[in-house]
Structures are given as structure tokens and as C-alpha cells.
Amino acid sequence: MAIVVGYVVTPEGRAALRRAAEEAQVRSTKLIVVNSSKGGSAFTPEDAQAFDAELNDIAARLAAVGVEHEVRQLVRGNEPAQDLVEVAREVNADCIVIGLRRRSPVGKLLLGSIAQQVLLEADCPVLAVKAD
């Protein structure tokens, strides 16, 4: 069993990571950090290097506090919600932790909602965290 957290370099992503690490410590379980991007021409080699550096830093911080973890950077053309749900199923996750940001109803309608998709498709509980 494990806890899966969706991580992006935003205040919401950092809040989700903090809460997921706390849950992993309390439950004495593995934390799987998932950074998902659709890729494509907008995803440059510089972006990949920046994400690698950020994810390496996260791995070092988790190791320093004794959280068993795995970090996955996924760039395979999927929507982030799809990647999170698939990883959670693969590892038989106890829960998925996601960060939420405030959006207008029109913004949700036009852009869709990763959080909503995860909530509807996940087979396990989903913990939604707001940024501080």
C-alpha cells in the first residue's frame, strides 16, 4: 500500500506534498510523488531539467525526514488526473492527495478540473488540500 500525491511546482502542489508526507509518516507507508505533464512542444528540455532538479530536491527532503518514497516524473501524453489514477491503481494506493486552487465556475467549465476528474475516477479516497 502507498499514498500517491500529485505534485506541481505551485503553492497548492507544495501543500499537497506536505500533507501527503505527514500521512505517509502517520500510516508508516510509502509515498509516491507523481509529477505529470502531457509533454509536447511546449515542454522544453529546460523544463525537464527544472522539474528534475525540483524532484531531486523533494526526494532528498523526504529521505532526510525518513519517509519511504518514490518520485515519478511522467511525460506520456496523458492528462495529469489520468496518470494519478493509474498510478494509484497500480500500487493499490490507500489514498491520493491533491492540491486545490480556487477557480471561478466559468473557469472550471471551460478548463475542466483535474481535481474533479481524480475525485470521480479514483478507486480510493482522495484528500484535497488547499494552499496555506
Order of alpha helices (4+ residues) and beta strands (2+ residues): beta-alpha-beta-alpha-beta-alpha-beta-alpha-alpha-beta
